[in-house]
Amino acid sequence: MSPSALNDAQWRKSSFSGNNGTCVEVAALADGRIAVRNSNRPEAGTVFFTSAEMDAWVKGVKAGEFDDLA
């Protein structure tokens, strides 16, 4: 994915993001993937998920499966 394509994506920042560097953004891409990055350091890289992977992640978060990591 080209950097310009990511720059043109419609990024959404989590409402739980803070000013202390814990800022997460997501964007739905034209090819169906979901991009995730740190909004404070977008140049540091982007992680890509399929819709199925993101669905599994969201369901796991809602079920509390990752609560021990926070």
C-alpha positions in Angstrom: 0.0 0.0 0.0 1.4 3.3 -1.0 2.0 6.0 1.6 -0.2 8.4 -0.4 -3.1 5.9 -0.3 -2.8 5.7 3.5 -2.7 9.5 3.7 -5.9 9.7 1.7 -7.7 7.2 3.9 -10.5 8.4 6.2 -8.8 7.9 9.6 -10.9 7.7 12.8 -9.3 8.2 16.2 -10.5 6.3 19.2 -12.5 8.4 21.7 -10.4 6.7 24.4 -7.2 8.1 22.9 -5.4 10.6 25.2 -2.8 13.3 24.8 -0.1 11.1 26.4 0.7 9.2 23.3 -1.9 6.5 23.5 -3.7 7.4 20.3 -5.0 4.8 18.0 -6.5 5.4 14.6 -8.3 3.0 12.2 -9.3 3.4 8.6 -11.4 1.2 6.3 -9.5 0.8 3.0 -10.8 0.5 -0.5 -9.5 -3.1 -0.8 -11.6 -4.2 2.3 -8.8 -4.2 4.8 -8.8 -2.2 8.0 -5.6 -0.2 8.8 -4.5 0.5 12.4 -1.8 3.0 13.4 -0.5 5.2 16.2 -1.9 8.7 15.3 1.1 10.4 17.1 3.6 8.5 14.9 1.9 7.4 11.7 5.3 7.1 10.0 6.2 4.3 12.5 4.0 1.8 10.5 0.5 0.5 9.9 -1.0 -2.8 10.7 -3.5 -4.3 8.3 -6.4 -6.6 9.2 -9.1 -8.3 7.1 -12.7 -7.7 8.1 -12.8 -11.2 9.6 -9.7 -10.6 11.7 -11.0 -7.3 13.0 -14.4 -8.9 13.8 -12.7 -11.6 15.8 -10.6 -8.9 17.6 -13.6 -6.7 18.5 -15.5 -9.7 19.7 -12.6 -10.8 21.9 -12.2 -7.3 23.3 -15.9 -7.0 24.1 -15.8 -10.5 25.8 -12.9 -9.3 28.0 -10.4 -11.7 26.6 -7.6 -9.1 26.6 -8.4 -7.3 29.9 -5.2 -8.7 31.5 -3.1 -6.7 29.0 -4.3 -3.3 30.0 
